[in-house]
Structures are given as C-alpha cells and as structure tokens.
Amino acid sequence: MTEILTVERKDGVERVTLNRPERLNAINQPLSEALLAHFEGLRRDKDARVVVLAGAGRAFCSGADLKAGGQPDALRDGPNGDWMLRDTLKAMRACPQPIVALVQGAAAGGGLALALAADVIVAGASAAFHPAFIKIGLSGSELAVSWRLQRTIGVSRAREMLLTGEPMGAEEAWRTGLVSKVVADEGLAAEGERIAQAMLKAAPDALRISKRTFDATLEGLSFEAALEMEERGQIQMIRAGRAAAAASAS
C-alpha cells in the first residue's frame, strides 16, 4: 500500500492507519483510491479476520481535503457526487471482517462517515464527531451519515446535529450509544487490540456470518425474517463445526 495508508497484518488482525497526520488525515484523491482498493481487496480475504481502523497523529480524519482544491491530488468526485467515497463505505460494509474504528480528535465530514461505517467505534477522550456538511454549504445528509445517526442516537438528536453542524464530544457519543466506550487517547491502540483479540476467539466464519446478519436485520427485516436469517446462519455454523470435528477425528 502507499505511505498515506499503512497496513500491518498479524495473526488475523489487520491494522489500517490513515497516514496524513500533517493534514489531520484529510481525504485527498490518493488516500481515497487507497481506501477503496484496500477494502475491496478484503472481500474474499480469509486470512484477515478483524480490521482495526485508525488515524495517525491527533485526529482520526478531518474529512475531504478542501485545501487541496486545484492541486493534482484533490478529490475529483465532489462536483459530480462522492462516488469513490460512497463505494469505499459500501466496501467496508461488504467486507466480511468486522471493523473496529479508533477515533481520537476530529472525525469530521467524510471522516465521520468512515467511522460510522465501522462495526464498533471506540472513542479517545479527545474525539469529536462532526457532521460538518451543512457548514460548508452542503446538505446535512451525506454519505449515509443521516441513515446511521438517526438509527443510533435517535431522530431528534441526529437531526439537530446534522442541521446545525455542531460536533458531538466523546462523552455524549458514549451516552447516546454512538460509541461503545471512551478511553484515554493513549489507550486507544490497546483497547482496539483487546477487542480484536476477543473477536478472534470466535469460531471460523462466525464473524463473517454475524456481520452479514447484523446488517440485514438493521435494514428493517421483520421479526420473522430476522429469525429465519439468523437460523440459517446458525445451521451453517453447526454444519461447519461437525465437518471440522469429523475431519479431526479421521
């Protein structure tokens, strides 16, 4: 991978770090392309089982690099739609590995969208979740942020946040359920590792089946349809376990 997106893989855990700390990891065209290529590449990767996503330096990601306008590495999709960023978010949900986002400092605009596309978000004490869109002349609904926020923190609070563009701090993010916990910034990496290792205790394919089922039920399946889908996943796991037991006994 390029230097602006560093990737380290060890024992089933892939650590992906946005690496433009001098620009608060703002997304330019090269970083956007690297993110998309990486998450699309995970779709059929069975060696990586958990992804930990972080930002280098004092911020997770400050969103689109607006100061790159007119330069060769400026985002090219904006005027016609955030096609590459949109496809990156879809790839994050389509990849079978659960994604743990570690957020310190700003997660703004497109950076907020990246964090919300993760399965688990852990906030550092300095974290600030900032929709930002409406403050730069855009609609408050962008990159499915409204879809996730309204389902997570409630309609009224989400719409206040999106319509004012005001950030949400780490403690409120925890109180509203946006993040799973808040830790000191210097403890983020260790907490991400702890969560990843806890996930790795799951049986083979359990994480993949769980992530797929969670997303389907979140989309609004009926109670009966959710029961059916979850049962199919469990049957698949039971059969896989029997096959593994038979293979080890032979």
N, C-alpha and C positions, 0 to 999 in steps of 0.2 A: 504494500500500500504506500501511498505518498506520505510525506512527513506531516502533512496537515491532518491526517487521520492515522493515528498509530494503533496497531493491533498486536496484542500479545495473547497467545493461547497456551494454556497449561492445564492438563488433567480435566478436560471437558469444559473449562471456563474460558470464555473469550472476553478480554478486556479491550474495549474500543474507546479511544480517547480523542475528542476533538482537540486539535493541537494548533490553535492560533491564539495563544494567550494574550499576545500584544494587541489583538482586536477583540478581546473578550469572546473569542471563538465564534465571531460573526460568520455567517454563511456566505461565501462567495461561490463563483461557479466551480472552481476546482474542488472545494470541500463538498459542494452539493453533488457533484459527479462521484466523488469518492464514497460518500454515504450511500448513494443509490446502488453503486456497484457492489459495495460490501454486503448490504442487507439482502440484495437479490441473490448474491452468492451463497447465502446461508440457507436458502430454501430447501436444498437437498443435502445439506451438510450434516452428517450423523456424528461427526467427531466432536463438534461444538454442541454442548447441551444447555448452557446458560450463557447469556450475554450481559456483561456489565458495561453500561454506557456512562461516560463521564466527560467532563471538560477540563482541560489543563488550565492552571492558574486560578484566578479569583472569581471566575464566572463559569457557569455551565455553557450557556450560549446566548448571546445578545440578539439573536435573530439575523435577518438579512443584513449584509454589509452595505449599508446605504452610502458610506463614504467611498465605496469602490466605483460609484457611478462614473461612466465614461472611460473606465480603465478596462484593459483586456480581460481581467479576471472577475468583472462584475457579473452578478446574476443576470442571465439573459431571458429568463422566463417571465419575470414580473409583469411587463406590459400586456402579455397575452395569456396570463394565467400561471400559477405556480406548478407547472406540470412536473418538473423534476422533484421538487419538494413533496408534492402530492404523491408521486409514485414511491418516494422513499418511505413515507408514512404507511402506505399500503404494503410495501415490502417488509416493514417492521412487524406489521400485524400478520403477514402471511408466513414469515419465517417460523419454524416450529419451536425455536428456542424462546423461553421466557426471557424478557429483557428487564433488567434492574437499572433504573436511572439514578445516578447520584448527583444531586443538584446543590451546588453552592453558588452564592451570588445570583446574578441575573439568569433567569430562564424567560426570555422575552420574545414576543412575536413568534417567528419560526422556531426559536429555541424552546418556547413553551410548548409548541406543537410536538416537537421531538420528545420532550419529557412526557407529555400526555399519551404518546404512542407506546410508551413502555408499559409493562405489566405491573411493576412495583416501582414506586418513587420514594426514595429516601432523601430527606432534606437536611442540608447542613444548616446551622443556626443562622447563617448569613443569607439563606435562599430568599429570593423574591420572584414570585411568579407573576409575570407582567404581560397582559394581552397586547398592549401597545398599538394594535392595528388602527384603532379609531383616532389615536393621537397623531397619526401621520397621514391623515386624510383618507383612510380606507374604511371599509365596512368593518364592524366589530366581529363579524362572522368570517373566519378564515381558517383554512387548513384543518377543518373538523374540530377546532378548539371548542366551538359552541356545543357541538354534539357531546363531547366528553365532559365539559364542565357542568352542563345542565344535568347530566346524569349522575355526577359525582357530588357536587356541592349544593344542588337544588336550583330551581329556576330563578328565583328572585335574586339570590346572591350572585349567581353566574351572570345574569343579565346586568346587574349593577356593575360588576367587574368589567364586562365586555363593553358596556355603553359609556363608561367613564374612562376606561383605560387605566384605572388605578391598580397598582400591584397588590398582591397578597403576600404577606410575610410567612415565614416558616411556621410559627406557632398557630396562626389561623389556618394555614394549609393542613396542619395536623388535626385541629379541632373539627374542620369540615370534612375530613376524610380524603382530602386530595393526596396526601402523602401517608405512608404507613408509619413513619416515625421521624423525629428530629434528633440529630446528634450533632456534636461539635464538628466543625468543618474538618478538623484534623482527624476525626474518627470516621469519616465517610468511607474511605477505601476499606478499612477493616470491617465495617458493617456490611458493605457490599459483598465482601469475601465471605462473611459469615452466612449471609442469606444464600449466596450461590452454593456454598458447601452443603447447606441444609437441603436445598433443592436437589443436589446431586445424589442424595440418599434415595430418591425415588427410583422405582423400577424402570428399566429401559422402555422408552416410548411413553411413559406416564406423563411426562412434562408436555410432550407434543400433543397428546390427546386432550389433556386438561386445558391447554391454552386454546385449542380449537373449540372445545366445548364452551369454555367461558365466553369467548367472543360471540358464539352463536346464541347463547342464552341472553347475553347483553343486548343483542339486536332486537329482542322483543318476542322471543318464542312464547307460545302458550305454555302453561304448566305441563300439559300432557306431552307436547312436543319436546320440552326440555327433558322430561322423564325418559322419553324414548331415545333421545340422542345420548343422554348420559348412560343409559343402559347399554347401548351399542358399544360405547367406549369401554365400559367395564367388561363386557363379553370379550372384546378384543384383547384386553389386558389379561383376563383369566386364561384365554386360549394360549396367549404368548407364554404365560407362566408355566402352563402344562407342557408346552413344547420344549421349553428350556429345561424343565425337570426331567423330561424323557430323554433329552439329549445328554444330560449329565449322568444319567443312570446307565446309559448304553456304553 
